[in-house]
Amino acid sequence: MIEKRSQKTIPEYVKHLFWDVKKEDIDIKKHSPFIIKRVLDYGNAASLKWLFKTYPEDLIKEVIYNKRGLHPKTINFWEKHYENL
Protein backbone atom coordinates (compact mmCIF):
# COMPACT_ATOMS: atom_id res chain seq x y z
CA MET A 1 0.00 0.00 0.00
CA ILE A 2 1.51 3.29 -1.10
CA GLU A 3 1.44 6.30 1.15
CA LYS A 4 -1.06 9.13 1.33
CA ARG A 5 0.11 11.03 -1.73
CA SER A 6 -1.09 9.79 -5.08
CA GLN A 7 2.44 10.00 -6.40
CA LYS A 8 3.12 7.87 -9.44
CA THR A 9 6.74 8.66 -10.16
CA ILE A 10 10.01 8.95 -8.32
CA PRO A 11 10.95 12.55 -7.47
CA GLU A 12 13.82 14.16 -9.37
CA TYR A 13 16.09 14.20 -6.31
CA VAL A 14 15.80 10.39 -6.03
CA LYS A 15 16.08 9.48 -9.72
CA HIS A 16 19.90 9.48 -9.73
CA LEU A 17 19.78 6.24 -7.72
CA PHE A 18 18.29 4.45 -10.73
CA TRP A 19 21.16 4.95 -13.15
CA ASP A 20 20.75 1.52 -14.75
CA VAL A 21 17.07 1.55 -15.69
CA LYS A 22 14.68 3.74 -17.66
CA LYS A 23 13.33 6.05 -15.01
CA GLU A 24 10.09 6.61 -16.90
CA ASP A 25 9.36 2.87 -16.74
CA ILE A 26 9.56 2.67 -12.95
CA ASP A 27 6.18 2.28 -11.27
CA ILE A 28 6.33 3.03 -7.55
CA LYS A 29 3.67 0.44 -6.74
CA LYS A 30 4.69 -2.35 -9.08
CA HIS A 31 8.43 -1.97 -8.47
CA SER A 32 8.29 -1.15 -4.76
CA PRO A 33 10.76 -3.85 -3.57
CA PHE A 34 13.32 -2.74 -6.17
CA ILE A 35 12.90 0.93 -5.24
CA ILE A 36 13.11 0.23 -1.51
CA LYS A 37 16.29 -1.82 -1.92
CA ARG A 38 17.97 0.79 -4.07
CA VAL A 39 17.14 3.67 -1.73
CA LEU A 40 18.20 1.71 1.37
CA ASP A 41 21.50 0.75 -0.29
CA TYR A 42 22.43 4.06 -1.94
CA GLY A 43 20.08 6.78 -0.74
CA ASN A 44 20.88 9.93 1.18
CA ALA A 45 18.83 11.56 3.94
CA ALA A 46 16.39 13.20 1.51
CA SER A 47 15.73 10.02 -0.46
CA LEU A 48 15.29 8.00 2.74
CA LYS A 49 12.80 10.56 4.01
CA TRP A 50 10.87 10.22 0.74
CA LEU A 51 11.01 6.42 1.02
CA PHE A 52 9.54 6.38 4.53
CA LYS A 53 6.81 8.86 3.49
CA THR A 54 5.93 6.82 0.41
CA TYR A 55 5.94 3.22 1.63
CA PRO A 56 4.52 1.69 4.81
CA GLU A 57 7.13 0.68 7.37
CA ASP A 58 5.89 -2.92 7.31
CA LEU A 59 6.71 -3.19 3.60
CA ILE A 60 10.17 -1.70 4.14
CA LYS A 61 10.84 -4.14 7.00
CA GLU A 62 9.65 -7.04 4.84
CA VAL A 63 12.18 -6.08 2.15
CA ILE A 64 14.96 -5.81 4.75
CA TYR A 65 14.22 -9.13 6.43
CA ASN A 66 13.87 -10.88 3.06
CA LYS A 67 17.52 -9.86 2.45
CA ARG A 68 17.49 -10.69 -1.26
CA GLY A 69 19.26 -8.05 -3.32
CA LEU A 70 20.47 -5.90 -0.43
CA HIS A 71 24.09 -5.34 0.46
CA PRO A 72 25.13 -7.14 3.69
CA LYS A 73 26.07 -3.84 5.36
CA THR A 74 22.66 -2.41 4.53
CA ILE A 75 20.92 -5.45 6.00
CA ASN A 76 23.04 -5.27 9.15
CA PHE A 77 22.40 -1.55 9.64
CA TRP A 78 18.62 -1.73 9.22
CA GLU A 79 18.22 -4.91 11.26
CA LYS A 80 20.12 -3.22 14.12
CA HIS A 81 18.03 -0.09 13.66
CA TYR A 82 14.77 -2.00 14.04
CA GLU A 83 16.09 -4.11 16.95
CA ASN A 84 16.75 -0.93 18.91
CA LEU A 85 13.29 0.56 18.46
N, C-alpha and C positions, 0 to 999 in steps of 0.2 A: 504494500500500500504506500503510495507516494504521498508526501507531505501536503500540507494545506494549499500551497500555491499550485495553480494548474500549469506549472512549467513543463514544457515539452522538450526543451533543449538544454544543453550544458551552457552555463554562462561563459562569456569570453575569457574571463580570468581563470577559468579551469580548463579550457580547451587545450592549452599547451601540453597537458598531461597525456593527451591522446594523439601523440605524434605519428603513430603507426597505423591509424585507421582514418577513414573518411568521417570527419566530424559530423557532417550533415546526415550520415546514416545511423548515428547513435540515437537510440530511443531510451530515455531515462527509465522507463518502466521495463521494457523488454530486456535491456542490457544492464539491469541494476547490479547483479553480482560483479560483472566486469568493471563497471564504473566504481563501485565501492572498493574493489581490490586496488585499482589503479590509484585512486585518491589516497587510500591508506598507505600504500607503498611510496608514493612520490609527491603527495600533496603538501602544500604549505598551510599556514594557519587559516588563510581565507578560504582555501578550497575545502579544508576539513570542516570549517564552520558551515559552508554551503551543504556539504555532505550530510551533516547531522540535522540540518534544517529540512533537507529534502527527503531523507529516508528514515523510517522508524528504527529506533535503536535495536529492536529485536532482529530486524533484517541484517543490520550491520554486524551484530554479535554472531548471527548464524553464519555469515560469510567468514568471519574470523575463526570461529571454532571448526568450520569445515576444513580450513587450512589449505585447500587446493588453490594453487596459483598465487599465493602470497609469499613474500620473502620471509625466511625464518626469523629475522630480526623484527619484522613487522608483527608477526604472530606473537612473538615473545612480548613485545611492548604492549600490545593491546590486551593480551591475556592478563598480564600483570596489572594493567590499568583497571580492568573490570574485576579482578580479584580484590583490589583495594577499595572498591566502592561500597 
